[in-house]
């Protein structure tokens, strides 16, 4: 069985999908006729898998079925999966796809006879009613055609007058009533005319097979005008859930329709979203957090703070909004990846924080705050510059971060009121660990400060938050405080397998972390740096063994064996590629040194252009290029012949790679300079040609620099950059404080001298 539109085999050029039945059936029929198998499709009534007398026919039947199966896409195969007769399989495929193609042509406006139309609609609607209130499909065929194709509103209204039960009946394959079908056309005028014929009760009870009211369909289609009109006719529609217990506002938030969600949220009674009324409120919080509708999250939590801990079910899994929030690092500054320039802009943009609902802030609460509170932008030049300079997205990002930060503060205030049992049921513990795994320091700091019990909590493997931070390579949690105070705690802590913190550092990092690093060798280097730096912090843990009798070093070697092998292959392939380039440059530049431009003087043997400055530039560039290429090749040969021990990935191999790439870049640059000098000597005075050639000669250097600069910078940073656990911010802060103290002392002394005088 094949999938998609890939070539399946020699039988058909493409597997059977939704739109190629005509071509597929022709190719398949010709194939079966050519292999003397078509008679099985025409008449396989005598096929009996248990009858030995028809063994030959059975074999042919199996061959045809196999040909069908391997020539069908995944979705298509499901329609003939349980069919044992080739004739039945062919008929089923023909019935489904042949009529479906006619249906698609009909939707595009192609004229069809009444017989064809009847056949298509019977296929599309099915032959058996799917619900007790389904109406006779053939009787209402013309009505169905009017809604779907002609959009004749007068016909619809007259039809309803003649058949009053049709307003709430379902008459298509998926059980769509007339109201839902008209709403799906997104025509407000026709919707209004139809709704005028319906009572409030009928608007509530008219649903499709999934329990969707007309308002739910409007929410899914983001038809705000239709939704608003429906609500004016019946306010109760906003509280009617479907069979999956999703009310319209939840459906809109699930589909990421911000405007529709805002509208339905403002129309939904706030009391209906309270925790005691089920999971509607918590489910709305879940989808709004996922889709960054934090204005609604803020307002809803301000009204019902306990919704953050109210359970809901999605995809048969229970969760709470606080768990959802802890898995969204993009909502926080710690999860953003901003460049230095963007960070500089970020810290200088001012946004107005939302009104706090935490009592400790002592801020007045606005009861009707629904939309995001955006500060008034200054009119004039500053507003224009904000849009044109590309800072708008940074502003919006910071606004989201501010909202998320205040939401966490509000949740922490409510979390501090919970007792031990409520704390466990709230989902705060898994949320706390999940925030650590995603590196959300704001969540960790605020929740941990308000609820210190979480810092001492452990998961099912008896691992605390710091162990999770080490396992998921979240070094930012170790930047926030001096580790010396927690050193004894880190040394003493064990999980259920008797692993200490160094054992956790020795485990292979999650794939989500490693994918951010380019090249297996650099991944191995990063893992080694992490392990070695943590080892220097807790050297007492080096010799401890876990339940399997393994030391941290043994765990590291076992878990990183495959990565080390991949790193070795990557290093060798890279070195071989560079070696070829370096060897070519050596050959060229060595030969160029003896075939100097202009030749030699026949009498003296000296170069003709010996006194020309450009000739000296040529010779110097040639020598630099030759020597640099030789150095580069030697470095790459050193990589190829390395023993590839684990420690080699830390400094030795990256250093050789850095020297090799840098010297190769110097060699290529010098080679281009030598070429330009030669051209300048040969074409003296023709500067327009010389300048053009110099410009073109710079292209290889620029291309090489652009292609290799990112890799080179990454290797330099990972090899000679600051340590993983160096607390840069605290160093800068202490240095700044020290400077300020010195200035204050200087002024104090000056004042003392002036007073004494």
N, C-alpha and C positions, 0 to 999 in steps of 0.2 A: 504494500500500500504506500503510495506516495502522498506528499503534502504540498499544498500551494500550487503554483503553475509551473513547476519544474518539469523537465522532460522525464517521463516515467520509464520508457523502454522503447523497443523497436515497434511496438504495436501502434501507439498513437503519439503524435508530437507533443501533446499536452494532456495532463490528467483531466478528468471530468470535474468541472467546477460549476459555478452558478450560471455562467453565461456562454458556454461553448458546447452545449449538447449537440447542436446540429452538426458541427464539424467532427465532434468526437464519435457520434453514432455512425457517420459515413466511414471514417477510418476503421472503426471497430468491425463494422459489417464486412468491409472488404477483406480485412484480416481473417475473419472467421470463414468467409467463403473460400479464400485462398488455401486455408488449412483444412478444408472439408469439415468444418464444425458448425456451419450455419443451420444445418438440419436440426441440430439439438435445440436451437433457439426457436425454430418454427414449430417444433413439436417435441416437447420433453415430457409428455404425459405418461410415457411408459417408464420413466426413470424410477427405479426402486433401489435405494442404496443397499437394501438387505437381500436383494435377489441376485444370485450368482449368474442366472441366465442372461441378465442384461448387464453383465460386467463391462462389456465394451462400451455400451451406451453411457453407463455410469462414469466411465473414465473420461469420455468426451464431455459429459456434463460438468465434471470437475475441472477439466481444462478450460472450458468457457468461463465458469465461475471465477477461476483463478485469474483469467485474463481481465475480467471485469474488475476484480478486487484490486489488482496492482495498477489499474488504470484510473482509479478513483481518488479524489482528494479525501482528506480526513473526514470532513463533514459529509461528503457524498457516500462514503463507504458505510456510514451508519444506517443508511436506508436499505441496504441489501445484506446487512451483517448476518441476519438469521435466516436468509433465504437459501434453500437447498436446490432449487430448480433454476436452471439458466433462463428458461422462458419467463418464469415469474420475475426474475431479477431484471431482465430486459424490459419487461412490461412496467415494472415499478419505476425504473429510471425514466422511461419514456413518458409515463403518466405525470411524473413530477416535473421534469425539466422542459418537456416540450410545451406543456400548458403554461409553465411559468414564463417561458420566453414569449409566448403569445400575450400573457398578462403584462409583461414589461412593454411590449410594443403597443398594447392598448393604452397604457398609461401615458405613452408618448404622443398619443393622438391618432394612431392608426385605426382606420375604420374596420369594424368586424360585423359579421352577420349576427342575428339574434341567437342562432344556434351555437355559434362559437362563443358569444358572450355568456350564454347560459352555461356552457361547458366550463368556461374559465371560472365563473363565479362559483359554480358548484365545487370545483377543485379548491379554490381559494378559501371558501367558507367551510368546506367539509360536508359530509352527508348526514352526520349525526349531531343533533343539538348538544352544545357543551354545557348548558345550564337549563333548568326548568323554564326560565323566562325567555329563552331564545325563541324568536319568531320564525315562521316559515321562510326560509331563505329564498326559495324560488318565487314566492308570492311577492316579496319585496325587492326583487332584482332591479326593477326600474328605479326604485327609490335609492337603492345603493349606488346605481350608476349616476343619478342626479347629484348625490352628495360628493362623490369622488371625482367625477369628471366634469359634469356640466355646471355644478355649483348653482343650480337654479333654486333660489330660496323660496320662490312662490310655490314651486312643486313640492318642496319639503313641507311647507306650512299646510298646504292643501292635503298632502298625504297624512299628516298628523291629525288634521280635522276628521278625515275619513277613517283613520285607524288610531284612536286615542291611546291604545296600549303600546304603540310603537315608540312613544316618548321614552319609556323606561326599559324597553326590550333590548336584548343584545342580538345582533344578526350578522356578525362576521366571524371569521375563524377564531379570533382572539376574544370574542365576546364584547366588542365595542358597541355601546349604545349610540344612538343618533347624536346626542349632545356632545359626547366625547369626539366623535368624528368631525362634527362641524367646528369644534374648538381647535382640533388639530389642523384645520385649514388656516387658522390665524386671521380670520376675517371677522372683525368686531361687529360689523353691521348685521351679518347673517346670524352671529351668536345672539345679538340682542333680540332679533326677531323671533328666534327659536325660544329663547328664555321667557319671552312674554307669554308663551303658551303653556308654561310650566309653573307649578306651584312651588313653594318653599320646600315642602316635603319631598316632592319629586326631584328637586335639585340635590337633596341629601341622599336619596335612595338610588338615584341613577348612577350606577357604577359599572365598571368593566369586570373582567374575570379576575383581575388583581385587586379589586376593591378601590380603584381610583375614581374619585369624583371628577366632575368637570374642572374644579379648581386645581386638583392635583395634576391633571393633564396640562393645564395652563402653566402651572409652576414648572413642570418638566420642560415645556417648550419656551419658557421665559417670556410668555405673552403677558406683560404687565397690565396692559389696558384691559384685556379680557378678565384677568384675575381681579382687578379692582372693581370691574362691573359686577362680577359674580358675587363678590363680598358685599357689595351694596344691596344685592338682592337677597342674600342669606348669609348673615355673619357667622352662623354655625359651621359653615363649610371649612373654616380654617382649623377646626378642631376634630375633623373626621379623618381617622387614619386609614391606611390601606391594609391589606392582609399582612404586610410586614411591619405593621404598627408605626408607619412613618406618616406624620401629618404633613400638609403642604409645605410649611416653612422648612421642615427638615429635608424634604425632597429638593427644594430649591437650593439649600446649602450644600447638599450632596452633589448637585450638578454644577456648583461653583457660580451660580447666578447671583452676583452681589446685589444688584438693584432689586431683583425679585425677592431675595431673602430679606432685605431691608423692609420692603413693602409688607410682606406677610408677617414679619416679626412685629411690626408696628400695629398690625390688625389682630394679631393673636392675643387673647386675654393672658396677661402675665401670670395670673393664678393657675392657668392650665399647664404652665411649664414648671410649676413648683415640684420639688422632689416627691411630695406625697401623692402626686397625680401620675406617677409612673416615670418612665425613662425618656419622655419627650424632650424635657429640658436638657438632660445630660447628653442625649444623642445630638441635639442641636449644637451644644457646646463642642462636641467631638468634631463634627464636620466643619464648624466655623473655625476651630483651631487649625485643622488641616488646611483650610483654604484661606487662612490669614484674615478672616473677618473679625478682627479683634475688638472692633467697636461693639459688636453684638455680644461677644464673650464678656467684655467688661461690664456692659449694662446688665446682662443676665446674672452674672456673679455678684454684682452690687445688690441686686434684688434678692437673690437666693444663693448665698455663699456656699451652702451645703451641696449645691449641685456639682461642685468640683469633685465630690466624693460619692456621687450617686452612680450606681452601676447601670450599664447598658450592655446590649449584646449586638455585636457586628460580626458577621461571618461565623456564627456559632461560637464566638469567643467573648467572654465577659471582660469588661474593662471599665475604667472611670476616666473622666476628663483630665484629671491630674496626671494620669499615665500618658494620655495623648499629648499633653503639653510637654512632658519631659522627654518626648521622642522627637521634638521639632527644634533642632539646633539653629535652623535658619531664622527663627523668631528672636534670637538673642545675638548680642554683639559678639559673644565668645564663639559663636558658630559661623560668623561671617568671615569671608576671606577678602580683605581689602588691601589694596596696595598702599605704599607709604603716602602717596599723594592723596588717595581716597581717605586714608585715616586722618590726615591733616585736615581735610575738608570736613570729615565727619565730626571731629571734636569742636569745630568752629561753627557748625550749624546749630542753631537753637530751635528746639521744638517745645511746644507747650505740653506738659504732661497731662494725662487724663485726671479727672477728679477722683481722689482716693476714696475707696469704700472701707478701708481699714481704719478702725477707730483711733489708732495711735497717731494718725496724720492730722486729726482735728481739722478736717476740711469739710465744708458744707457740700452735701451731695445733691446733685441735680436729678430729680426723679424722672425726667423725660429725656435724658441723654441717650440717644440711640446711635447717632452717626459719629464718626471719628471726629474728635475735636482737633481741628487744624488751626494753628495760629494764624492770625491775620498777616498776610504777606504785605510787605511794604510796596506801595505803588511806585511805578516809575522804573528807573534803571535797574535797581536791585532785583525786582521781580523778573525783568526780562533776562538779566544775566543768569539768574537761577535756572531758567529753562534752557538757555542757549549754551551754557557752560557744561551741561551734562551732569549737573549736581542734583537734579530733581530726583533721580532714582536713589541717590545717597540720602536725600532728605526723607523720602518715603521709607527707606530702609530704617533710618534712625527713629522715625515715628513708630514703626512697628516694634522696634526694640524697646522703646520707652513704654509702649502699651504692655508688652509682654513682661517687662520688669515689674511694672506696677501690679499686673495681674498676679504675678508670683508673690509679691508682698501681701496682697489681699488674701490670697489662699493661705499663706503662712500664718496670718493672724487667726484665721478660722481653724487652721490645723492645730494651733497651740491650745485650743479649747477642747480637743478630743481626748477621751480617756484611752487607755491602752487597747481595749477591745475595738473601739471605733477607729483608732489609728491603724490597726491591722486591716479592718474591713474597708477602709478608705482607699486603699491602693497606694498610700504614700510611700511605703517601703519599696515596692518594686519601681515606683516612679523615681525615688531617690537614687537607686542603683542605675536606672536607665539614664538619668541625667548625667551621672558620672561616665557611663559608657559613651555618651554622645558629647561629652566635654562641655556641658552647660554649667559653667562656674556660677552664673547668677542664681540658678535654681539651687545648686548645692550650698552656696553661702547663705542665702536667705532662709531656705527651709531648714538647713542645719542649725542656724542660729536660733530660730524660733522653736525648733523641736530637737534638742540635743540628743534625745533618745535614738534618733535615726543614725547618728554618727557611730553609735555602738551596736547598731543592728547588723544582722548578717543574713545572707540568702540561704537557699537550701543546701549549698555546699560549704556553709560556715565561712563565707568570705565577706569581709566588710567592704566599705566604700573605697578605702585606699588600695585594697587588693584588686578591686574592679578597675580603678584608675591605672594601676600598673599593668594589668592584663590587657586593657584596651589602649595602652600607650597614650594616656592623657596626662602629659607632664605638666599641663597648666595648673593642675590641682596642687602641685608641689611648689609652685611659684608664689602661692598666696601667703605662705608663712615659713618661718625658719624651721627646718626639719629637725634641728638638734633637740627640740623639746619632745618630739614624737619618736625619737630614735629607738628608745628602749621598747616602746609599744610596737614599732614595726618589727623589731627583732623577735619579740616574744610571740607575735600572732601566728596562728596556724589554722589551716582549713581542715575539713574532715579527712582529707588524705594526707595530713601532716605536712602540707606544702607551706613554706614560708614565703615572704615577699620576693625573695630572690628566685625561688622556683617559679613564681608567677611571671617574673620578668624573663625567665628562660624559655617560656612557652612561645610558640610562633604567634606573631601578631595577627589579629583578624584581617581577613582579605580586604575589607573596606579601608583599612589603614594602609596596607601595602600597595594598593592600586594607585595611591597618590604619589608614589615614588617611582621614578623611571629606572628601569634596568634591574635585573636580579642582583647584580653585584652591589648596587647602591642600597637595595633593600637589605641585603645581608649586612652591609656596613652599618645601616641604621639600627638593626637589631643588635649588633655587637655593641654599638655605642650605648644603647639603652641598658643592656645587661651590665656592661663594664662600669658605667657611671653609677648605677644603683648599687653595684658591688662595692664601690668606694665609699658609699654612704653607710652601708651595713656590712662591713667585712666579716662580722661575726657569723653571718648566715652562710658563708661560703661552704663550710664543711658539713652543714646539717643535711640529713637524709630524710626523704619522705617515706611514705608507707611502702613504696616499691624499692626502697633502699638506694635511691638515686640522689646524688648531689645536684645542686643547681647547674653546674657545668655539664654534667652528664645529660640532664634534661635538655639543655640548650643544644648539645651536639645531636641528640636524637631527633628533636623537633625541627632542626634547621639543616638536616642532612640533604634533603632534596633541594632546598633553596641554595645551599652552598654549591651543589652540583650545577644548578642552573646558572649561578653567578660565574662559575668557572667557564662554562660554555659561552656565556655572553662576553666575558672578558677576552677569551681567545678569538672569537669571531670579530670583535671590535678591533683587536690588535692586528689580526691578519689583514683586515680591510685597510687600516692605516699604513701597515707595512708595505703593501703594494704601492700605494701613492708615494710614500717616502722613497722607495727604491727607484721608482721612475724619475723622481726629481733628482736623486743622486746621479743617475745615469746621464740625464740631460745636462745638469750643471757642471759635471766633471768634464764632459765633452766640450761644453761652451767655453770653459776656461782655456782650452788649447786652440779653439777656432775663434779667435778674437775678431771683432768687427774691423774691417779695413785691411786685415792682414799685417805682415811684417815688412819692414824695410829690407830690401835684398842686400844692401851693402852692410848695414850695421846689425841687422837681425832684430832690432827693436820694433815694437808696434808702431805703426804709422801715426796713430792717434794718441801716442803716449802722453803728450802734453795737453791733451784735451781733458777738461774737467769731467765731462760726461763719460770718458773712457775709464777714469778712476772710479766713478760711480758704478759703472758696469762691473769692474773687477771686484770692488768691495761687495756689491750685492751678490755677485756670483759666489764669492767665498762664504758669505753669511748664509746663503741659501744651501750651499753644499754642506757646511758644517752643521747647520740646524737640522737638515734632513738626516744626516748621519746620526746625530744625537737622538732624533725622534725614532729612527729605526731601531737603534740600540735599546731604547726604553720599551718599545713594543716587543722586541725579542726577549727582554727581561720578563715581560708579562707572560709571553708564551711558554717560557721555561720555568715559571714560578712553581713552587710546591703546592700552592693553594691551600695552605692551612687556614683555619678559621681566623687567626690573628692577622693574616696577610690582607684580609678584606678591610681591616680597620684603617691602616695607614699605608702599608707598602704598595699594594696594587693601585689604590686611588692616586697616590703620589706619582707613580710611574705613568699612569694614564694622563694626569694633568701635565706633566713635563712633556710627554709625547705629543699631546694635542697642541700645546703652546708652541713648541719648537717646530712642529709641522706648519702651523699658521705663520710663524716667522719665515720659514723656508719658502712657502708659497708667496708671501708678500715680497720677499727679497727677489724671488725669481721674476715676478712681474716688474719690479723696479729695474732689474737687469735688462729685461726685454725692452722696457721703455727707453732706457739709456741707449741701447743699441739702435733702436729706431730713430732716436733723436740725432745720433751721430750720422746715420746713413741719410737722413732726410733733413739736413741742415737748412734752416730758413723756411721750410714748409710747415709752419706752425699749426695751420688748420688740420693738417693730416696728423701731426704729432699729438695735438690735443685730443683728437678723436680717438686715436689708438690708446692713449693714456686712460681715457675715460672707459673704454672697453676693457682694458687690462685690469681695471679696478673691480670689475664685476665678479671674477672668480674669488677674489679676496673677500668681498662683501658677502657673497653667497655662503662661502665656507664659514665666515664669522656668524652669520645669522643662523645657519643650521646647527653649529656646534656650540654657540655661546650659552644656550640654555643648559645643555649638558655640562659644560665646563663650569659654569657658575654654581650649578647644583653640587658638583663634586667638590668644588672649593669650599662651599658653605658646610657641607657635611663632613669634610675632612679637617678643615682648619677654622671652622666657625666656632662660636661660643658653645659651651657645653649645654646639654639638654636641661639640666637642673639648675643652671645659673639664673639667679633671680635678678634679671636685668632691671626691671622696674624699681625694685627696692634699692638696687645699687644707685640708680639715677636719683631716686628720691632722697637717699641718704647723702649723696654727693651734693644735691641742691640744698638740703638742710645745712650741711657743713659750710657751704659757701655763704649762705645767709647768716649763719652764726658768726662767721669771720667778719662779715661786713658790719654786723651789729656791734661786735666787740670793737672794731676799728672806730666806729662813730662814737661808741661809749667812751673810749680813751680820748678821742678828740674833744668831747664835751667836758671830760674831767680836766683836761689841760686848760681849756678855755675858762672853766670855773676857777681853777687854781690861780690863773693869771689875774 
